[in-house]
Amino acid sequence: MKKKNIPVEFVYQLFALIIAIIVVHAFYVSVVRPNAAEVIIEQNMLAEADPDFVRERSVWVLIKDLEQESCFILMFWALAIMGYKAAKINAERKLLDVDLVPVPEGMRILPEDTREFARQVQALPEDRQQMLLPRALLNALRRFASTRSIQDVSSSTHTICESEAERLESELSMIRYISWAIPSIGFIGTVRGIGEALAQADKAVKGDIAGVTQSLGVAFNSTFIALLISIFLMFLVHQLQLVQERLVFDSETYCDDKVIRHLKSD
């Protein structure tokens, strides 16, 4: 019976989400909301004592609401996913510094020699054999042994690198979804705040605008924080994408330099 592979990345993402929820919610309950309540009470007292008092924007008040808490949870979840992917890319990049197929300068690889070189790559630990560079090298050596065509080897290597680039790009879809969801949650807070403000319009007409201003504060604060977090995350996503593209490009260059240029069909 074939052993099923454990979806390590899925388990990691699930636990990362759970931990992010627990840590952020605990921080909000114990630190953010108590401090925000203190600031609001203090500012209300100062406003009653001094009609010209101007309320200062406190960080605790800016981030106190449920929408901002949700945005921070998603932010830390996305950071955890990106950290996992960055660690995998870093492990793959380390292979670029290893001479996996040691071919002295001036030596040619004939189709009959490919099996010996392939064994050196196959001697790597199983987890490393699943990485892009070993897969591309093994494919190049096996392709050359079967077709004896250098052009075919080059095309096949390029195809593998292209498909890997597409796979890495598709795996960023979850992070991009989170980056899109965060501003959406901010806009939900905006709609909620404006709705609460409109519900208290009758009080504002009578001169009591405290409830309206507090609700409008919820509306604008949630969007403000959400957009800031989204800008930060999108910057990191583009940096991660750039690192992935460089890995694929450098792996293809490695194959060309270390193997393909040494091949000789005759």
C-alpha positions, 0 to 999 in steps of 0.5 A: 500500500502506497504511503500517503504524503502528509500535507506539511504546508497545509498543516503549517498554515492551519496552525499558523492561523490558529496561533495568530488568532490566539496571540492577537486576540489575547493581546487585544483583550489584555492590552489594546482594548483596556488602553483604548478605553482609558484613552477615550474616558480621559479624552471625554473628561478633558472635552467636558472640562474644556470646550476647545479641547482637540482630541489626539489620535491614539494608536490604541483607539485607532486599532481597537475595533474588531475589524482591525483585530481581524486585519492583524490576524490575517497579516500575521497569518500571511507573514507566517506563510511567506516566512515558510516559503522564503525558508524553502526558497533559501534552502533551494538557493543553497544548492546553487553553491554546491557542485552537484555535477562536478565536471572539470573544465574542458571535459565532455559528457557523453550519453554513456556517462550520464548514468554516473553523473545522475547517481551523484544527484540521486545520492542527495537526501530525498527532500533535496531531490524534490527541489528544482535544481536536482530535478532539472539536472536529473531530467537533463542527464536522462534526456540526453541519455535517451535522445542524444540531442543537446537542443532537446535537453536545453528545451526540456530544462527550460520547460521544467523551469517554466513550469516551476515558475508557474507553480511558485506563482500559483502558490502565492494566490493565498497570500494575494487573497489575504492581501485583498481580503484585508482592505475588504474587511476595512471597508466592512468596518467603514460600512458598519461605522457609517451605519451606526452613525446614521442610526444616531442621526436623531441624537446629532440633530438634538446636539449630541454628536458624541455617538456619531463621531465615535461611529465615524471614527470606527468607519475611518480607522478600520479603513486606514489600518486595513490599507496600511497593512495591505500596502505593507503585505503587497510590498512583501509579496512582490519581494517574495515573487522577485526572489522566486523568479531569481531562483528559477532563472539562476537554476536554469543558468546553473544547468546550462553552465554546469551540464548542458555546455559540457554535453557532447553527442558525438 
